[in-house]
Amino acid sequence: MSKTHRIAIIGCGGIANGKHLPSLTTIKNVQIVAFCDIEEHRAQEAAAKYGAEGARVYTDYTELLKDETIEIVHVCTPNDSHAVIAIAALEAGKHVMCEKPMAKTAADAKLMMETARRTGKKLTIGYNNRFRPDSQQLKKICANGELGEVYYAKAHAIRRRAVPTWGVFLDEEKQGGGPLIDIGTHALDLTLWMMDNYKPKVVLGTAYHKLSQRENAANAWGPWDPAKFTVEDSAFGMIVMENGATISLESSWALNTLDIDEAKCSLSGTEGGADMKGGLRINGENHSRLYTTDIELKSGGVAFFDGADSGRDSDLEMRMWLKAIEDDTDPVVTPEQAYVVSQILEAIYESARTGKAVYL
């Protein structure tokens, strides 16, 4: 990378400070030149810590977008504003990385995708779990055809008691949903990517508000306020793809279970299977015998992405994003892929509301 990239951050909360900003500052040819947040002090604090010399602070993203020297915008706001900000940034001639999920609704996600196509600007969504070492290794195994045709998969996003009680996570109007759209989206993206299958046919879903209304409930981040818990506490879906493959998606923030896993998938193919529970394992049959192989991820080996052997997952995510811009190639996470994730999530919610299967 040789060109200096001038980047702006819109939304200076937890995901910006926990992921985007620390990882972007590991890249030498990056200057973070603008920070925007509706709470000005948060933008000022982020600019003081991560900003380039002369970095500007905004409370209105439309003013930020008028700066023609800004090349790239990262959208790190609540779900309900993803689309309007991302579309405005694309229209202003910026490349856009938007945090997951792509948008609050599938219709908004589609508008984002169409705007990127029309403007010729690049758009990607922050599905950072693709960049973990186990994900890269499993993707290579799948791409090599070692599992054969993957016709059954599970997408895991289960927490026992880890409800995020800060920000707007519990606000359905702002977020569009709870654990399904928050962490289930990561597991689903990972599963579809491994299968390389983006053609859903029918979806059946359920969503529950069973534990959310309990007072003083045990929780990793302290008890929640039931009056503010307007999203589901758990949701589940079955997705049948056009080729007949089936995906089972499970998500929860609060569930009475010890079977806990998040942003993981299990795959069953004609030639073998794989799971990411407690490490990466491959299973199959050889010489009329069953075998299970544990993949050692710390021993080097060949990762799916070049340069994937150093730094945090989000460091690699940012490097690959900038490389796509420099090389004028598709980003690792394309808007078309992320749109399908949004379609399926919305179908699960619709099915849960109506009690009927949803055909796509």
Protein Blocks (a to p, Z undefined) as FASTA:
>chain_A
ZZdcddddehjafklmmmmmmmmmmpmkbccfbdcdfblklmmmmmmmmmcehiacdfbf
klmmmpmkbmbdcdfbdfklmmmmmmmmmmnopacdddddfblbfklmmmmmmmmmmnop
acddddfklmgmklmmmmmmmmnopnopafbdcdddddfblcdfehjllmmklnopaflm
mmmmmmmmmmmmmnopabdfbdcdddddfklmpghiacfkopadfklmmbcfbdcddddd
fkopacdddddfbdcdfbdcehiacdddfkbccdfehiacddddeehiacdddddfkngp
adfbghilgcjfklmmmmmmmmmmmnopacfbdfklmmmmmmmmmmmmmmmmnopacdZZ
